[in-house]
Amino acid sequence: MTAGAPPTDPVPPDADTGDPVDREDLGFGRVVAEQVRGRFLARDGAPNTRKFGMGTQRLERFYQRALMAPWQTFLGWSLAAMLLVNGAFALAYSALGAGALRGQDVLGLDDPFLRAFAFSVGIFTTTGTGPMYAYGPTAHWLVVFESLAGPFVLVAITGLLIARLTRPRMRLRFSESAVIAPYRGGRGLMFRIVNVQPGEVSDVQVRVSVALYEDVNGRRERHFHQLELERKSVEFFPLHWTVVHPITAASPLRGLTPESMHAARAELLVMVHAHEETFSTRVTARTSYQWDELRWDVKFADIFVNTADGVIAIDVERLDRTDRLPDGTTSTPAARELEPVKR
């Protein structure tokens, strides 16, 4: 160590390999970084990983899926579950014979299953069965079981519904592709984000990292680099945001070409944090772009639209649109990337 130089913290070894830890690996670890052949994050932000030795966790997984499923799927499965339970009890009542349910002559239903189903729905929802009633000990035991199971199922579905309604969320839409576009006399890596929820978010912070295979001392290793952004945060997010990484001589992407990004199996890892104002809490969104999801020799098209009252507005349908540029505009390195790095 040079005299008078400030002390530096030693880089701790990796617990699995003993090699120095890559401080930019986002928590994946060197073993995972070297063994993964696919992408680290799916486009919806879900980690592309699995855990074994934790049991089936069926209830936990069901709860998570119920919270994350689209509304059409959630309501469809809820209705299907209630119909299935009522159908099963209706079959049980029908199997007891015609005498198990009485007082059904005034309903105008000739199908025995429909009569049993109508009776089951009345017990299940605790709304009453009208003139029908169960006859015999077995039929009454079925009524007891259904009168217990019905409210339990309804309460469970209602609880999931309330959890979905009260769960803070930020629904960001990311541009379909990231682009390498002209930027201040050089090139820049860019992608767009927009909040598609009616609620507002503020204090939005973005972190972008890139995973690259690099040749180090004759070995091909995957390294992570955090990218410097034009701006890392915005206080207000009423419209959209084009996130930009200027590609300079100090950038880990300096000199990149479509061929080099392919060879490096590059993947951009995007993490967004924001303050969700409706529930006053922090929310997170993630996504990733692989090397084949980068577009070259293009720039993002204008997203703003004119309004009659002069309010600033954007058309979210234009989020992914780009304008074509002459071949070689951004698929070849810019001169500023070849400049010496200023210390």
C-alpha positions in Angstrom: 0.0 0.0 0.0 1.3 3.4 -0.9 2.2 5.6 2.1 -0.5 8.1 2.9 -3.1 6.2 0.8 -6.4 5.6 2.5 -7.0 2.0 3.7 -9.2 -0.1 1.5 -11.6 -2.8 2.7 -10.5 -6.3 1.6 -12.9 -8.0 -0.7 -14.3 -11.0 1.2 -14.2 -14.4 -0.4 -17.3 -16.1 -1.8 -18.6 -18.7 0.7 -19.0 -21.4 -2.0 -15.9 -20.9 -4.1 -13.5 -18.9 -2.0 -13.0 -16.4 -4.9 -13.4 -12.7 -4.2 -17.0 -11.6 -4.2 -18.4 -9.6 -7.1 -19.9 -6.7 -5.2 -22.2 -5.9 -8.1 -23.8 -9.4 -8.4 -27.1 -8.2 -6.8 -27.1 -11.2 -4.4 -27.0 -14.0 -7.0 -23.5 -15.1 -6.0 -20.6 -16.3 -8.2 -21.8 -19.9 -8.4 -25.2 -18.9 -9.7 -23.8 -16.3 -12.0 -21.6 -19.0 -13.7 -24.1 -21.8 -13.8 -27.2 -19.9 -15.0 -27.7 -20.3 -18.8 -31.0 -18.5 -19.1 -32.1 -15.1 -17.9 -31.9 -14.0 -14.3 -35.3 -12.2 -14.3 -38.4 -12.9 -16.4 -39.9 -9.9 -18.2 -42.5 -9.6 -15.5 -39.7 -9.3 -12.9 -40.1 -12.8 -11.4 -36.7 -14.3 -10.5 -35.9 -17.3 -12.7 -35.0 -19.5 -9.7 -36.3 -22.5 -7.7 -35.9 -23.7 -4.1 -36.0 -27.4 -3.1 -36.3 -28.9 0.4 -39.1 -26.6 1.5 -42.0 -28.9 1.1 -44.9 -28.4 -1.2 -46.1 -25.0 0.4 -49.4 -25.5 -1.5 -51.3 -23.0 0.7 -48.6 -20.3 0.5 -48.3 -20.7 -3.3 -52.1 -20.7 -3.7 -52.3 -17.5 -1.7 -49.6 -15.8 -3.7 -51.2 -16.8 -7.0 -54.6 -15.6 -5.8 -53.1 -12.2 -5.1 -51.1 -11.9 -8.3 -53.6 -13.4 -10.8 -55.5 -11.0 -13.1 -59.0 -10.0 -12.0 -60.7 -12.0 -14.7 -58.8 -15.1 -13.7 -59.4 -14.6 -10.0 -63.2 -14.0 -10.4 -63.5 -16.9 -12.8 -61.8 -19.3 -10.5 -63.8 -18.1 -7.5 -67.1 -18.6 -9.4 -65.9 -22.0 -10.6 -64.9 -23.1 -7.0 -68.4 -22.2 -5.7 -70.1 -23.9 -8.5 -68.0 -27.0 -8.0 -68.7 -27.2 -4.3 -72.4 -26.8 -4.8 -72.4 -29.3 -7.6 -70.7 -31.9 -5.4 -73.3 -31.5 -2.7 -76.1 -31.5 -5.2 -74.8 -34.9 -6.5 -74.7 -36.1 -2.9 -78.3 -35.1 -2.2 -79.4 -36.7 -5.5 -77.6 -39.9 -4.6 -79.8 -40.3 -1.5 -82.9 -40.8 -3.6 -86.0 -38.7 -4.4 -87.2 -38.8 -0.8 -84.1 -37.0 0.7 -85.4 -33.6 -0.3 -89.1 -32.7 0.1 -91.3 -29.6 -0.7 -89.8 -29.2 -4.1 -93.0 -29.7 -6.1 -93.8 -25.9 -6.2 -90.4 -25.0 -7.8 -91.4 -26.0 -11.3 -88.1 -27.9 -11.8 -88.4 -31.4 -13.3 -84.7 -32.2 -13.3 -83.7 -33.8 -9.9 -80.2 -32.5 -10.1 -81.4 -28.9 -10.6 -83.7 -29.2 -7.6 -80.8 -30.6 -5.5 -78.5 -27.8 -6.8 -81.0 -25.1 -5.9 -81.3 -26.5 -2.4 -77.5 -26.7 -2.1 -77.1 -23.1 -3.1 -79.6 -22.0 -0.4 -77.7 -23.9 2.2 -74.3 -22.8 0.9 -75.1 -19.1 0.9 -77.3 -19.2 4.0 -80.0 -17.5 2.1 -82.6 -20.2 2.7 -84.1 -23.0 0.7 -87.7 -21.9 0.5 -90.2 -24.7 0.7 -87.6 -27.4 0.4 -86.3 -29.3 3.4 -84.1 -32.3 4.1 -85.6 -35.5 5.2 -83.8 -38.3 6.9 -80.6 -38.4 9.1 -78.2 -38.7 6.2 -79.6 -35.7 4.3 -79.5 -33.7 7.5 -75.9 -34.6 8.1 -75.2 -33.3 4.6 -77.0 -30.1 5.4 -74.8 -29.7 8.5 -71.6 -30.3 6.6 -72.6 -27.8 3.8 -73.8 -25.2 6.3 -70.3 -25.3 7.8 -68.4 -25.5 4.5 -70.4 -22.8 2.7 -69.6 -19.9 4.9 -66.0 -21.0 5.2 -65.5 -20.9 1.4 -67.3 -17.6 1.1 -65.2 -16.1 3.9 -62.0 -17.4 2.3 -62.9 -15.9 -1.1 -64.0 -12.6 0.5 -60.7 -12.5 2.5 -58.7 -12.9 -0.7 -60.8 -10.3 -2.4 -60.1 -7.8 0.4 -56.4 -8.6 0.3 -56.3 -7.9 -3.4 -58.1 -4.6 -3.0 -56.0 -3.4 -0.1 -52.6 -4.6 -1.4 -50.4 -1.7 -2.5 -49.1 -2.1 -6.0 -47.4 -0.2 -8.7 -48.2 -1.4 -12.2 -45.4 -0.2 -14.4 -45.4 -0.8 -18.1 -41.9 -1.1 -19.5 -41.1 -0.6 -23.2 -41.1 -3.8 -25.1 -37.4 -3.3 -26.0 -34.5 -1.3 -24.9 -32.8 0.7 -27.6 -29.3 2.0 -28.4 -30.0 5.5 -29.6 -28.1 8.7 -30.3 -27.4 10.7 -27.1 -25.4 14.0 -26.8 -22.9 13.3 -29.6 -22.6 9.6 -28.7 -24.8 6.7 -27.8 -27.1 5.9 -25.0 -28.9 2.8 -23.7 -32.6 3.7 -23.2 -35.9 2.2 -22.2 -39.2 3.7 -21.2 -41.5 3.2 -18.2 -45.0 4.5 -17.5 -47.4 4.0 -14.5 -50.6 2.5 -15.8 -52.4 2.5 -12.4 -54.9 5.3 -11.7 -53.1 6.1 -8.4 -50.1 8.3 -8.3 -46.5 7.3 -7.4 -43.7 9.7 -6.4 -40.0 9.5 -5.5 -39.3 7.0 -8.2 -35.8 5.5 -8.1 -34.3 3.3 -10.8 -31.2 1.0 -10.7 -29.9 -0.7 -13.8 -27.3 -3.4 -13.8 -25.9 -5.5 -16.7 -24.6 -9.1 -16.6 -21.9 -9.8 -19.1 -19.6 -12.7 -19.9 -16.0 -11.4 -19.9 -12.6 -12.9 -20.6 -10.5 -12.6 -17.4 -7.0 -14.1 -17.5 -8.0 -16.6 -20.2 -11.2 -17.6 -18.3 -14.7 -16.7 -19.4 -16.6 -15.3 -16.4 -19.9 -13.6 -15.9 -19.6 -10.2 -14.1 -22.2 -7.7 -13.0 -21.9 -3.9 -13.5 -24.1 -1.2 -12.2 -24.8 1.4 -14.9 -24.6 5.1 -14.3 -27.8 6.8 -15.4 -28.5 10.2 -16.7 -30.8 10.6 -13.6 -31.5 7.9 -11.0 -34.7 9.3 -9.6 -37.6 11.7 -10.2 -39.8 13.3 -7.6 -43.0 13.3 -9.7 -44.0 10.7 -12.2 -47.3 11.9 -13.8 -46.4 10.9 -17.4 -43.6 8.6 -18.5 -39.8 8.4 -18.0 -37.1 7.5 -20.6 -34.3 6.0 -18.5 -30.9 6.7 -20.1 -27.5 5.2 -19.6 -24.9 7.4 -21.4 -22.3 5.1 -23.1 -19.0 6.8 -22.5 -15.4 5.7 -22.2 -16.1 4.9 -18.5 -19.1 2.8 -19.2 -18.9 -1.0 -19.0 -20.8 -1.0 -22.3 -18.2 1.1 -24.2 -17.6 -0.2 -27.7 -20.5 -2.5 -27.6 -21.9 -3.8 -30.9 -24.8 -6.3 -31.6 -22.2 -9.0 -32.0 -20.3 -8.3 -28.8 -23.6 -8.1 -26.8 -24.6 -11.5 -28.3 -21.2 -13.0 -27.4 -21.4 -11.6 -23.8 -25.0 -13.0 -23.4 -25.8 -9.6 -21.9 -28.8 -9.1 -19.7 -30.0 -5.8 -18.3 -31.5 -6.1 -14.8 -33.9 -3.2 -13.9 -35.2 -2.4 -10.4 -37.7 0.4 -9.7 -38.7 1.6 -6.3 -41.4 4.2 -5.7 -43.7 5.7 -3.1 -47.3 4.6 -3.7 -49.4 7.5 -2.5 -52.8 5.7 -2.1 -51.5 3.4 0.7 -48.5 5.6 1.5 -45.9 2.8 1.2 -42.9 1.7 -0.9 -43.5 -0.5 -3.9 -41.2 -2.3 -6.3 -41.2 -3.4 -9.9 -38.6 -5.4 -11.8 -37.9 -6.5 -15.4 -34.9 -7.4 -17.6 -33.8 -7.1 -21.2 -31.6 -9.7 -22.8 -29.2 -9.0 -25.6 -31.7 -10.0 -28.3 -34.3 -7.6 -26.8 -32.0 -4.6 -27.6 -32.8 -2.6 -30.8 -30.1 -0.8 -32.7 -30.1 2.1 -35.2 -33.4 3.4 -33.9 -34.7 6.1 -31.5 -37.9 6.3 -29.5 -40.7 8.0 -31.3 -42.6 11.0 -29.9 -45.1 9.9 -27.3 -46.7 13.3 -26.5 -50.2 14.2 -28.0 -52.0 17.5 -28.3 -55.2 18.1 -26.2 -58.0 20.7 -26.7 -57.5 22.2 -23.2 -53.7 22.4 -23.5 -53.0 19.8 -20.8 -49.7 17.9 -21.3 -50.7 14.3 -22.3 -49.1 11.2 -23.7 -50.4 8.2 -25.6 -49.3 5.1 -23.8 -50.0 3.0 -26.9 -46.9 4.8 -28.4 -44.6 3.7 -25.6 -42.9 1.0 -27.8 -42.8 2.9 -31.1 -39.4 3.8 -32.6 -38.2 5.7 -35.6 -35.7 4.0 -37.9 -32.2 5.6 -38.3 -29.6 5.0 -41.0 -27.7 1.7 -40.6 -24.7 2.0 -38.5 -25.9 5.1 -36.6 -25.8 3.3 -33.2 -24.6 -0.2 -34.1 -21.0 1.0 -34.3 -19.1 2.6 -31.4 -19.1 6.4 -31.1 -15.9 8.4 -31.0 -16.5 9.6 -27.4 -16.3 6.0 -26.2 -12.7 5.7 -27.4 -11.6 8.8 -25.4 -9.2 8.2 -22.4 -11.0 7.8 -19.1 -10.6 10.9 -17.0 -9.4 10.2 -13.4 
